[in-house]
Amino acid sequence: MHILIILTNQKTIGNTNKETGFHFSEFSHPYEFFIRHGYEVMVASPHGGECSITSPHPEDKINSLFYASPDKMKIVKETAKFSDLLNTHFDAIYVAGGHGAMFDLPNNEALATIMQNTLDGGGVLGAVCHGPAAFVGVKDKDGSYLVAKKKINRFTNTEEKATPHYNDMPFLLESKLVEQGAQFESSGPREPHLAVDTRIVTGQNPESIELVTGAIHALLQSKTNEINRKSVK
């Protein structure tokens, strides 16, 4: 099975000189999990090429091993471009967070097409922390917002207010997704929380990474088991 991991290309917070990018653990941990469980993994970004790392956390064992491998670090320097993947099939898409995701993932038409193709093919969409920004503006075939009437979790307004970037955000992610019809779920600040609804999996914060990857894996295994049962019949 094939999984696409989405990263942001954004290097600064809006038009400021404050550096940003993708949250490294929100990429490295899922990447290693998916590879370890036998999935084929591709990594992509809006423009392709190198993606900037934020929140590097080198003390994290998985991160430190990733940093130590030139071959693995090459993955975040040579990402695929969304526009080259419009006709590629994926069994799941996972979107890593980081404040950069708030700027170049919302209302991205190419990404919206890739995500809708994945859902239409029976696949899974997953995102954590600021990753659900990728869902902003995405509509299904009947014109309804992707998140409408679905249980969705993401970095909360309360958690955002505790960051130094609160006043620099283009919008508050919780508020925007609720505005588009999402049924908001959350736990307390920096507490893990998982929401799963109609093959859409979302996690509140970096503390929720393992919950999200585990839920994506469980849904894909359930799909595989169903296919196997049908083939036996």
C-alpha positions as a Python dict, from the first residue, in 0.01 Angstrom:
ca = {
    (1, 'M'): (0, 0, 0),
    (2, 'H'): (112, 354, -75),
    (3, 'I'): (111, 646, 166),
    (4, 'L'): (180, 1009, 75),
    (5, 'I'): (322, 1235, 347),
    (6, 'I'): (257, 1606, 298),
    (7, 'L'): (503, 1876, 412),
    (8, 'T'): (494, 2253, 385),
    (9, 'N'): (744, 2454, 179),
    (10, 'Q'): (681, 2768, 386),
    (11, 'K'): (1004, 2904, 535),
    (12, 'T'): (881, 3214, 718),
    (13, 'I'): (576, 3317, 919),
    (14, 'G'): (385, 3515, 659),
    (15, 'N'): (579, 3820, 549),
    (16, 'T'): (787, 3833, 867),
    (17, 'N'): (1147, 3715, 903),
    (18, 'K'): (1045, 3457, 1164),
    (19, 'E'): (1154, 3113, 1050),
    (20, 'T'): (908, 2827, 1023),
    (21, 'G'): (853, 2501, 838),
    (22, 'F'): (723, 2155, 931),
    (23, 'H'): (741, 2004, 1279),
    (24, 'F'): (1012, 1742, 1245),
    (25, 'S'): (871, 1481, 1484),
    (26, 'E'): (536, 1504, 1308),
    (27, 'F'): (717, 1382, 997),
    (28, 'S'): (994, 1154, 1123),
    (29, 'H'): (782, 945, 1360),
    (30, 'P'): (505, 868, 1108),
    (31, 'Y'): (759, 808, 831),
    (32, 'E'): (945, 549, 1038),
    (33, 'F'): (618, 392, 1155),
    (34, 'F'): (484, 351, 802),
    (35, 'I'): (812, 216, 665),
    (36, 'R'): (842, -28, 954),
    (37, 'H'): (493, -160, 878),
    (38, 'G'): (572, -225, 515),
    (39, 'Y'): (413, 72, 339),
    (40, 'E'): (559, 243, 34),
    (41, 'V'): (602, 608, 135),
    (42, 'M'): (634, 917, -83),
    (43, 'V'): (686, 1271, 49),
    (44, 'A'): (549, 1577, -130),
    (45, 'S'): (511, 1953, -87),
    (46, 'P'): (337, 2233, -278),
    (47, 'H'): (641, 2325, -489),
    (48, 'G'): (853, 2016, -438),
    (49, 'G'): (1218, 2024, -339),
    (50, 'E'): (1351, 2113, 5),
    (51, 'C'): (1127, 2172, 305),
    (52, 'S'): (1234, 2366, 614),
    (53, 'I'): (1239, 2201, 954),
    (54, 'T'): (1097, 2363, 1265),
    (55, 'S'): (1091, 2217, 1617),
    (56, 'P'): (1385, 1985, 1538),
    (57, 'H'): (1402, 1818, 1883),
    (58, 'P'): (1739, 1646, 1829),
    (59, 'E'): (1708, 1486, 2173),
    (60, 'D'): (1435, 1263, 2031),
    (61, 'K'): (1586, 924, 1940),
    (62, 'I'): (1393, 884, 1614),
    (63, 'N'): (1483, 1237, 1510),
    (64, 'S'): (1851, 1196, 1595),
    (65, 'L'): (1878, 877, 1390),
    (66, 'F'): (1703, 1050, 1101),
    (67, 'Y'): (1942, 1346, 1118),
    (68, 'A'): (2238, 1108, 1119),
    (69, 'S'): (2132, 947, 789),
    (70, 'P'): (2217, 1147, 474),
    (71, 'D'): (1986, 922, 272),
    (72, 'K'): (1692, 997, 500),
    (73, 'M'): (1762, 1370, 518),
    (74, 'K'): (1766, 1366, 138),
    (75, 'I'): (1396, 1279, 156),
    (76, 'V'): (1305, 1624, 293),
    (77, 'K'): (1535, 1796, 45),
    (78, 'E'): (1390, 1628, -265),
    (79, 'T'): (1015, 1614, -209),
    (80, 'A'): (777, 1560, -500),
    (81, 'K'): (556, 1844, -627),
    (82, 'F'): (178, 1825, -584),
    (83, 'S'): (109, 1903, -949),
    (84, 'D'): (305, 1594, -1054),
    (85, 'L'): (85, 1362, -845),
    (86, 'L'): (-264, 1448, -964),
    (87, 'N'): (-313, 1108, -1128),
    (88, 'T'): (-123, 899, -872),
    (89, 'H'): (-313, 656, -649),
    (90, 'F'): (-250, 661, -274),
    (91, 'D'): (-409, 443, -9),
    (92, 'A'): (-356, 713, 253),
    (93, 'I'): (-239, 1071, 287),
    (94, 'Y'): (-86, 1202, 607),
    (95, 'V'): (-25, 1575, 663),
    (96, 'A'): (245, 1685, 907),
    (97, 'G'): (197, 2007, 1099),
    (98, 'G'): (415, 2299, 1190),
    (99, 'H'): (313, 2664, 1157),
    (100, 'G'): (428, 2668, 794),
    (101, 'A'): (130, 2449, 707),
    (102, 'M'): (-101, 2742, 781),
    (103, 'F'): (29, 2937, 481),
    (104, 'D'): (72, 2712, 177),
    (105, 'L'): (-157, 2414, 242),
    (106, 'P'): (-503, 2578, 282),
    (107, 'N'): (-702, 2628, -38),
    (108, 'N'): (-438, 2442, -238),
    (109, 'E'): (-621, 2313, -546),
    (110, 'A'): (-366, 2046, -639),
    (111, 'L'): (-360, 1906, -287),
    (112, 'A'): (-741, 1914, -273),
    (113, 'T'): (-753, 1705, -591),
    (114, 'I'): (-505, 1451, -456),
    (115, 'M'): (-696, 1421, -128),
    (116, 'Q'): (-1034, 1385, -298),
    (117, 'N'): (-894, 1119, -533),
    (118, 'T'): (-769, 930, -230),
    (119, 'L'): (-1105, 942, -55),
    (120, 'D'): (-1290, 847, -374),
    (121, 'G'): (-1063, 543, -402),
    (122, 'G'): (-1151, 427, -51),
    (123, 'G'): (-835, 572, 104),
    (124, 'V'): (-764, 747, 432),
    (125, 'L'): (-679, 1110, 510),
    (126, 'G'): (-480, 1187, 824),
    (127, 'A'): (-334, 1504, 974),
    (128, 'V'): (-196, 1624, 1305),
    (129, 'C'): (-162, 1958, 1485),
    (130, 'H'): (-156, 2231, 1213),
    (131, 'G'): (-174, 1962, 943),
    (132, 'P'): (-555, 1987, 917),
    (133, 'A'): (-495, 2329, 761),
    (134, 'A'): (-471, 2122, 442),
    (135, 'F'): (-848, 2059, 472),
    (136, 'V'): (-937, 2429, 470),
    (137, 'G'): (-1137, 2517, 159),
    (138, 'V'): (-1154, 2160, 28),
    (139, 'K'): (-1496, 2062, -104),
    (140, 'D'): (-1641, 1730, -213),
    (141, 'K'): (-1821, 1662, -539),
    (142, 'D'): (-2154, 1798, -415),
    (143, 'G'): (-1994, 2127, -314),
    (144, 'S'): (-1993, 2066, 61),
    (145, 'Y'): (-1681, 2133, 265),
    (146, 'L'): (-1478, 1819, 327),
    (147, 'V'): (-1495, 1867, 704),
    (148, 'A'): (-1868, 1950, 720),
    (149, 'K'): (-2050, 1742, 985),
    (150, 'K'): (-1734, 1541, 1056),
    (151, 'K'): (-1555, 1501, 1388),
    (152, 'I'): (-1230, 1689, 1340),
    (153, 'N'): (-946, 1763, 1579),
    (154, 'R'): (-660, 2008, 1536),
    (155, 'F'): (-429, 2249, 1721),
    (156, 'T'): (-679, 2441, 1932),
    (157, 'N'): (-725, 2817, 1965),
    (158, 'T'): (-616, 2788, 2327),
    (159, 'E'): (-294, 2612, 2228),
    (160, 'E'): (-232, 2866, 1950),
    (161, 'K'): (-266, 3157, 2194),
    (162, 'A'): (17, 3004, 2398),
    (163, 'T'): (259, 3020, 2102),
    (164, 'P'): (471, 3323, 2001),
    (165, 'H'): (308, 3316, 1654),
    (166, 'Y'): (-53, 3371, 1759),
    (167, 'N'): (-78, 3724, 1618),
    (168, 'D'): (99, 3626, 1295),
    (169, 'M'): (-139, 3349, 1189),
    (170, 'P'): (-357, 3412, 882),
    (171, 'F'): (-650, 3259, 1073),
    (172, 'L'): (-719, 3039, 1374),
    (173, 'L'): (-736, 2679, 1253),
    (174, 'E'): (-999, 2566, 1502),
    (175, 'S'): (-1226, 2859, 1416),
    (176, 'K'): (-1182, 2820, 1040),
    (177, 'L'): (-1267, 2450, 1033),
    (178, 'V'): (-1568, 2500, 1261),
    (179, 'E'): (-1678, 2777, 1025),
    (180, 'Q'): (-1667, 2519, 744),
    (181, 'G'): (-1890, 2282, 939),
    (182, 'A'): (-1649, 2063, 1135),
    (183, 'Q'): (-1766, 1911, 1462),
    (184, 'F'): (-1483, 2016, 1690),
    (185, 'E'): (-1330, 1773, 1938),
    (186, 'S'): (-1041, 1839, 2175),
    (187, 'S'): (-870, 1761, 2503),
    (188, 'G'): (-682, 2003, 2726),
    (189, 'P'): (-379, 2195, 2600),
    (190, 'R'): (-96, 1964, 2496),
    (191, 'E'): (-297, 1656, 2586),
    (192, 'P'): (-325, 1386, 2315),
    (193, 'H'): (-656, 1360, 2133),
    (194, 'L'): (-766, 1156, 1831),
    (195, 'A'): (-1073, 1201, 1612),
    (196, 'V'): (-1175, 948, 1346),
    (197, 'D'): (-1471, 1004, 1113),
    (198, 'T'): (-1541, 851, 770),
    (199, 'R'): (-1177, 765, 697),
    (200, 'I'): (-1057, 1107, 812),
    (201, 'V'): (-813, 1089, 1104),
    (202, 'T'): (-698, 1398, 1295),
    (203, 'G'): (-485, 1462, 1602),
    (204, 'Q'): (-470, 1770, 1820),
    (205, 'N'): (-100, 1829, 1872),
    (206, 'P'): (246, 1666, 1860),
    (207, 'E'): (144, 1458, 2158),
    (208, 'S'): (-112, 1291, 1930),
    (209, 'I'): (128, 1170, 1658),
    (210, 'E'): (127, 803, 1755),
    (211, 'L'): (-251, 800, 1790),
    (212, 'V'): (-292, 933, 1436),
    (213, 'T'): (-44, 698, 1272),
    (214, 'G'): (-187, 402, 1460),
    (215, 'A'): (-541, 489, 1349),
    (216, 'I'): (-435, 527, 984),
    (217, 'H'): (-263, 187, 1002),
    (218, 'A'): (-570, 26, 1160),
    (219, 'L'): (-801, 161, 888),
    (220, 'L'): (-568, 43, 612),
    (221, 'Q'): (-537, -302, 766),
    (222, 'S'): (-914, -323, 794),
    (223, 'K'): (-939, -239, 423),
    (224, 'T'): (-681, -507, 340),
    (225, 'N'): (-864, -767, 547),
    (226, 'E'): (-1193, -683, 374),
    (227, 'I'): (-1031, -720, 31),
    (228, 'N'): (-883, -1055, 135),
    (229, 'R'): (-1220, -1179, 262),
    (230, 'K'): (-1387, -1087, -67),
    (231, 'S'): (-1114, -1259, -270),
    (232, 'V'): (-1160, -1580, -70),
    (233, 'K'): (-1532, -1578, -144),
}
